[in-house]
Amino acid sequence: MSTKLLYSLDPWRAVRNELSLVGQVALIELTRLNAIALAGTDDATSQVHYQLSFTRSREGDKLVTGRVQARLRLPCQRCLGVVEIAIDVPLSLGLVTTEALAEALPTDLEPLIVIDDQVSPLALIEDELLLAIPTIPRHDEGDCQAPAPALVNNQNQGANIASACTEKAPHPFAILRGLKRDQDH
C-alpha cells in the first residue's frame, strides 16, 4: 500500500503488483477543478481524499477501483453565493486500450482507455471529481443569500448605460442603405 500519489504510472504493472494508492492531494494541484472551485479556508475544502486499487476481476478484466471524496466550494448558480458540496465518487473502471475493448466490458464498469501504457492518477482523480459536480450547483430551496443592495443598483446603472449606448449608436446597415440608393440612381 502506498500513500504517495504518483503523477504517472504503468497501469498494467500496477495491476500485476496489486498497487493501492491512499492519501490526499491539495485541491490547488488539480488545476482544472481549481479553476471552477472557490478557494477553501480550511482543510476540508482544500484537500481531496482518494483511494485507488489496481486489481483484476474474476473474469480477468484489469480494474481500477476505489473512492474519491472532496468538499468543494462552488458558486451557487441561483444567488452567486458560496455553496459547499460534498462529493463522494466510487470508482469502478476497466482498463482497456481500444474503444472496441471498452464496449466489451461488463455494464457495471466504466472504461478507462489507456494511451501509451501510462495513466495519471492525478488526472484520473480530477476527471472523476469534475464528472461528479452537479450541472447547476446551487443551495437548497430557501437557503440562497439575497444579493447585496449595492450590486442591484450597479446592475441597474449598467443596464441604463448600455441602453443609452445603443440609442446613440448608428444602425449597422445604414451605410449599406446609402450605397443601395447610390446604385439605384
C-alpha positions as CSV (number, residue, x, y, z in Angstrom):
1,M,0.0,0.0,0.0
2,S,1.3,3.4,-1.0
3,T,0.3,6.8,0.4
4,K,2.2,9.0,-2.2
5,L,0.3,9.9,-5.3
6,L,2.3,9.2,-8.4
7,Y,1.9,11.6,-11.4
8,S,2.2,8.8,-13.9
9,L,2.3,5.0,-13.7
10,D,2.2,1.9,-15.8
11,P,-1.3,0.5,-15.1
12,W,-0.5,-3.0,-16.3
13,R,2.4,-3.3,-13.9
14,A,0.2,-1.7,-11.2
15,V,-2.4,-4.4,-11.7
16,R,0.2,-7.2,-11.6
17,N,1.6,-5.8,-8.3
18,E,-2.0,-5.0,-7.0
19,L,-0.9,-1.5,-6.3
20,S,-3.1,0.6,-3.8
21,L,-2.8,4.3,-3.5
22,V,-4.4,6.0,-0.5
23,G,-4.0,9.6,0.6
24,Q,-5.0,13.2,0.0
25,V,-4.0,15.8,-2.5
26,A,-4.3,19.5,-2.3
27,L,-7.1,21.0,-4.4
28,I,-4.6,23.5,-5.8
29,E,-2.8,20.7,-7.6
30,L,-6.0,19.9,-9.6
31,T,-5.8,22.8,-11.9
32,R,-8.9,22.2,-14.0
33,L,-11.0,21.7,-10.8
34,N,-9.3,24.6,-9.0
35,A,-10.4,26.9,-11.9
36,I,-14.1,26.4,-11.1
37,A,-14.0,25.8,-7.3
38,L,-13.7,28.7,-4.9
39,A,-10.7,28.7,-2.6
40,G,-11.3,27.0,0.7
41,T,-10.0,28.3,4.0
42,D,-9.9,25.1,5.9
43,D,-8.5,21.6,5.3
44,A,-11.9,20.1,4.5
45,T,-12.4,22.2,1.4
46,S,-8.8,22.3,0.2
47,Q,-8.0,18.6,0.3
48,V,-9.2,15.7,-1.9
49,H,-9.1,12.2,-0.3
50,Y,-8.5,9.3,-2.6
51,Q,-8.3,5.5,-2.6
52,L,-7.3,3.7,-5.8
53,S,-6.7,0.0,-6.2
54,F,-5.4,-1.6,-9.3
55,T,-6.7,-5.2,-9.4
56,R,-8.0,-7.9,-11.6
57,S,-11.6,-9.1,-11.7
58,R,-12.6,-12.8,-11.5
59,E,-13.2,-12.7,-15.3
60,G,-9.7,-11.3,-15.8
61,D,-10.6,-7.7,-16.5
62,K,-8.0,-5.2,-15.3
63,L,-9.6,-2.7,-12.9
64,V,-9.1,0.5,-11.0
65,T,-11.5,0.6,-8.1
66,G,-11.7,2.9,-5.1
67,R,-13.2,6.2,-4.0
68,V,-12.6,9.9,-4.3
69,Q,-14.0,12.3,-1.7
70,A,-13.9,16.1,-1.5
71,R,-15.9,19.1,-0.2
72,L,-16.0,21.7,-2.9
73,R,-16.9,25.3,-2.6
74,L,-18.7,26.4,-5.8
75,P,-20.6,29.5,-6.8
76,C,-24.3,28.9,-6.4
77,Q,-26.0,29.4,-9.8
78,R,-29.1,30.8,-8.2
79,C,-27.7,33.5,-5.9
80,L,-24.0,33.5,-6.8
81,G,-23.1,32.9,-3.1
82,V,-20.8,30.1,-2.0
83,V,-22.3,26.6,-1.8
84,E,-20.4,23.8,-0.3
85,I,-21.0,20.4,-2.0
86,A,-19.8,17.1,-0.6
87,I,-18.7,14.7,-3.4
88,D,-18.1,11.0,-2.8
89,V,-17.4,9.1,-6.0
90,P,-17.0,5.4,-6.1
91,L,-14.7,4.2,-8.8
92,S,-15.1,1.0,-10.9
93,L,-13.1,1.4,-14.1
94,G,-12.0,-1.2,-16.6
95,L,-8.6,-0.6,-18.1
96,V,-8.6,-1.1,-21.9
97,T,-6.6,0.0,-24.9
98,T,-9.3,0.5,-27.6
99,E,-12.9,1.5,-27.9
100,A,-13.8,-2.0,-29.1
101,L,-12.5,-3.4,-25.9
102,A,-14.3,-0.7,-23.9
103,E,-17.6,-1.9,-25.5
104,A,-16.9,-5.5,-24.4
105,L,-16.6,-4.5,-20.7
106,P,-19.4,-5.5,-18.3
107,T,-22.0,-2.8,-17.9
108,D,-21.0,-2.2,-14.3
109,L,-17.6,-1.0,-15.4
110,E,-16.8,2.4,-17.0
111,P,-13.9,2.2,-19.5
112,L,-10.6,3.9,-18.9
113,I,-8.7,3.9,-22.2
114,V,-5.0,3.7,-21.6
115,I,-2.8,5.5,-24.1
116,D,1.0,4.9,-24.3
117,D,0.8,2.4,-21.4
118,Q,0.6,5.3,-18.9
119,V,-2.1,6.6,-16.5
120,S,-2.0,9.7,-14.5
121,P,-3.7,9.0,-11.1
122,L,-3.9,12.8,-10.5
123,A,-5.8,13.3,-13.8
124,L,-8.0,10.3,-13.0
125,I,-9.0,11.8,-9.7
126,E,-9.6,15.2,-11.2
127,D,-11.7,13.7,-14.0
128,E,-13.9,11.8,-11.6
129,L,-14.5,14.9,-9.5
130,L,-15.3,17.1,-12.5
131,L,-17.8,14.5,-13.7
132,A,-19.5,14.4,-10.2
133,I,-20.1,18.1,-9.9
134,P,-23.8,18.9,-10.3
135,T,-24.6,20.6,-13.6
136,I,-26.1,23.5,-11.8
137,P,-24.6,23.8,-8.3
138,R,-27.0,25.7,-6.0
139,H,-28.2,25.9,-2.5
140,D,-31.3,24.0,-1.3
141,E,-34.6,25.8,-1.8
142,G,-34.8,28.8,0.6
143,D,-31.1,28.7,1.6
144,C,-29.9,31.2,-1.0
145,Q,-28.5,34.5,0.1
146,A,-30.2,37.7,-1.1
147,P,-28.0,39.9,-3.3
148,A,-26.4,43.0,-1.7
149,P,-28.4,46.2,-2.5
150,A,-25.3,47.8,-3.9
151,L,-25.0,45.1,-6.5
152,V,-28.6,45.6,-7.6
153,N,-28.0,49.4,-8.1
154,N,-24.8,48.8,-10.0
155,Q,-26.6,46.3,-12.3
156,N,-29.4,48.9,-13.0
157,Q,-26.8,51.6,-13.7
158,G,-25.0,49.2,-16.1
159,A,-28.3,48.5,-17.9
160,N,-29.1,52.2,-18.2
161,I,-25.6,52.9,-19.7
162,A,-26.0,50.0,-22.1
163,S,-29.4,51.2,-23.3
164,A,-28.1,54.8,-23.7
165,C,-25.2,53.5,-25.8
166,T,-27.5,51.5,-28.1
167,E,-29.8,54.5,-28.6
168,K,-26.9,56.7,-29.8
169,A,-25.2,54.1,-32.0
170,P,-25.9,54.3,-35.7
171,H,-27.8,51.4,-37.3
172,P,-25.2,48.9,-38.6
173,F,-26.7,48.7,-42.0
174,A,-27.2,52.5,-42.5
175,I,-24.1,52.6,-44.8
176,L,-25.4,49.8,-47.0
177,R,-28.7,51.6,-47.3
178,G,-26.8,54.7,-48.6
179,L,-24.9,52.5,-51.1
180,K,-28.1,51.0,-52.4
181,R,-29.6,54.4,-53.0
182,D,-26.5,55.4,-55.0
183,Q,-26.8,52.3,-57.2
184,D,-30.5,53.0,-57.9
185,H,-29.7,56.5,-59.3
